[in-house]
Amino acid sequence: MGRLDNKVAVITGAASGMGRATAIRFAGEGAAVVIADLNREGGEAAVRDCRENGGRAVFQKTDVSSEAEVKAAIDRAIDEFGRLDITFNNAGLGGALGPIESVPVEDWDRTFAILLRSVFLGIKHSIPPMRKVGGGSIISTASIAGILGQAGPLVYSVAKAGVIHLTKTAAVELGKDRIRVNCICPGGINTPLLHKHIPGGEEVTKQFLEHVQPIPKAGTGEDIAGMALYLASDDSEWVTGTAMVVDGGFVARGSTMGPSVFDVPTQWSGPSFEKKFGR
Amino acid sequence: MGRLSNKVAVITGAASGMGQATAIRFAGEGAAVVVADLNQEGGESTVRQCREQGGRAVFHKTDVSSEENIKSMIDRAVSEFGRLDITFNNAGLVGMLGSIEEVTAEGWDKTHAILLRGVFLGMKYSVAPMRKAGGGSIISTASIAGMRGGFGPLAYSAAKAGVISLTECAAAELGKDRIRVNCICPGGINTPIMGRPTAESEASLSRAQPIGRAGHPEDIANMALFLASDESEWITGTSMLIDGGFMARSNTFGDMNTAAWHARGRYVGPSFERRTGK
């Protein structure tokens, strides 16, 4: 008896990192999953992993900056699996980097389109199908960068703060529909969004991240998946409007990740699977 | 395979309410539980219900304002079950009521002895056995009252804010020992803290937050289970809000919730053109 038996989830950014770990976990607990991502190769591998874990899954190519494609990912859940119970607005990227005076306004807009506007679209289009099944759980990936002033690039941080507040305001509005809206604030998680910038990649980043927070371990996609599972399951049916911090104690200690991680010779970061280092 | 198989937990205030629900849930997931409380009758009922769930449990009469009692309840876990993995500092009371001029220094001290000092003592005596076990999970009950003024009595609220800060400080210190320290901030939960729960208290609490039902002890037990289990091994220093959306709404502009703003038209601005919608 899985903790998500008979539930249907759409997860954006599920071709890698935290989204992929969550999709696999959800599938193992009985959910059917729509893997929504730009990265077809990674997405189809995630589908295979979900099926190996005993769950149903399909890949839907999705650019979360497109309203039509966000809606299509949700429609795919209905067409394929008959309903929608859980939406995890997780797709992300580093976005505009560098000092504030040199950030082009187009890069600000694009960063917001992917990190914040997409979350609004995900919430908006989840409401009718969730009302139909008497409720649901909408989860979004925010960040400790949305809480602290120096835990991420400037534009990213502001967009993530927006995700936290959008979570609260939408939660107030949707409580009467039994649709709960929460977000997760990860700390330093060893995923491509971060490690593609560090020479030495995943292994070197893991060692670096071991020292930035009280618990001497780098965060993993599985740490986030565990919290996403709690929020997706009926155990959290009375939990809404929250920002759940999963960070090894980083915020509690009140220190910064230091400027070095984001001191990279590039202006733009993302999406991670394309391994782009600047334009 | 339970989510807390082979783990040993001490829970204060486990004779009723949230502590009782948590003890029973933990036992059902394979934990052995020390039910620590002043209330012997309620405590022994909790022990019976834990055993009905298939878990081991014992009652230990405990006054959390006594340092000796706190040390003794931790020792009981180790002597009875061989180790300590989880401490849930949950025992509570409403404490001294009244306006700031009416609150006495003695009433303040008694309230804080239970709600804050008792939590400090619970954490302090958990460290040694948890280090021995290679890590552990310390959970404390804070409150929405500790997050903002106006959601609880004065002395209670200040103590609960202290629990949140103590949680962060202890987490920063104990991370290297793999001992994680978190707290839960409940909203309006229908428990005996305010007197025996009734249909009236259920109905009145159901109107207090966006999700239209009162909070139940099981809502807290579910989060305590997550924090006690290995799934949360990288989570520390946090305040987990379990409140049906209460804090998200907190103050309303009179009756205007976010949907009510919509009633003024689809778009508002700029004001100098005196437009009230497109």
Chai-1 contact restraints between the chains, C-beta under 6 A:
chainA,res_idxA,chainB,res_idxB,connection_type,confidence,min_distance_angstrom,max_distance_angstrom,comment,restraint_id
A,K168,B,A248,contact,1.0,0.0,6.0,A-B,restraint_1
A,T169,B,T258,contact,1.0,0.0,6.0,A-B,restraint_2
A,A171,B,G245,contact,1.0,0.0,6.0,A-B,restraint_3
A,A171,B,A248,contact,1.0,0.0,6.0,A-B,restraint_4
A,V172,B,P210,contact,1.0,0.0,6.0,A-B,restraint_5
A,V172,B,G245,contact,1.0,0.0,6.0,A-B,restraint_6
A,V172,B,A248,contact,1.0,0.0,6.0,A-B,restraint_7
A,V172,B,R249,contact,1.0,0.0,6.0,A-B,restraint_8
A,V172,B,T258,contact,1.0,0.0,6.0,A-B,restraint_9
A,E173,B,T258,contact,1.0,0.0,6.0,A-B,restraint_10
A,E173,B,A259,contact,1.0,0.0,6.0,A-B,restraint_11
A,G175,B,P210,contact,1.0,0.0,6.0,A-B,restraint_12
A,G175,B,I211,contact,1.0,0.0,6.0,A-B,restraint_13
A,G175,B,G245,contact,1.0,0.0,6.0,A-B,restraint_14
A,P214,B,A172,contact,1.0,0.0,6.0,A-B,restraint_15
A,P214,B,G175,contact,1.0,0.0,6.0,A-B,restraint_16
A,I215,B,G175,contact,1.0,0.0,6.0,A-B,restraint_17
A,I215,B,W234,contact,1.0,0.0,6.0,A-B,restraint_18
A,I215,B,T236,contact,1.0,0.0,6.0,A-B,restraint_19
A,P216,B,K176,contact,1.0,0.0,6.0,A-B,restraint_20
A,G219,B,W234,contact,1.0,0.0,6.0,A-B,restraint_21
A,D223,B,W234,contact,1.0,0.0,6.0,A-B,restraint_22
A,G226,B,E231,contact,1.0,0.0,6.0,A-B,restraint_23
A,Y230,B,F226,contact,1.0,0.0,6.0,A-B,restraint_24
A,D235,B,N222,contact,1.0,0.0,6.0,A-B,restraint_25
A,W238,B,I211,contact,1.0,0.0,6.0,A-B,restraint_26
A,W238,B,G215,contact,1.0,0.0,6.0,A-B,restraint_27
A,W238,B,D219,contact,1.0,0.0,6.0,A-B,restraint_28
A,W238,B,G244,contact,1.0,0.0,6.0,A-B,restraint_29
A,V239,B,I242,contact,1.0,0.0,6.0,A-B,restraint_30
A,T240,B,I211,contact,1.0,0.0,6.0,A-B,restraint_31
A,T240,B,G245,contact,1.0,0.0,6.0,A-B,restraint_32
A,G241,B,G245,contact,1.0,0.0,6.0,A-B,restraint_33
A,G241,B,A248,contact,1.0,0.0,6.0,A-B,restraint_34
A,T242,B,L241,contact,1.0,0.0,6.0,A-B,restraint_35
A,V245,B,T238,contact,1.0,0.0,6.0,A-B,restraint_36
A,V246,B,I235,contact,1.0,0.0,6.0,A-B,restraint_37
A,G248,B,W234,contact,1.0,0.0,6.0,A-B,restraint_38
A,G249,B,A171,contact,1.0,0.0,6.0,A-B,restraint_39
A,G249,B,G175,contact,1.0,0.0,6.0,A-B,restraint_40
A,G249,B,T236,contact,1.0,0.0,6.0,A-B,restraint_41
A,G249,B,G237,contact,1.0,0.0,6.0,A-B,restraint_42
A,A252,B,E168,contact,1.0,0.0,6.0,A-B,restraint_43
A,A252,B,A171,contact,1.0,0.0,6.0,A-B,restraint_44
A,A252,B,A172,contact,1.0,0.0,6.0,A-B,restraint_45
A,A252,B,G237,contact,1.0,0.0,6.0,A-B,restraint_46
A,R253,B,A172,contact,1.0,0.0,6.0,A-B,restraint_47
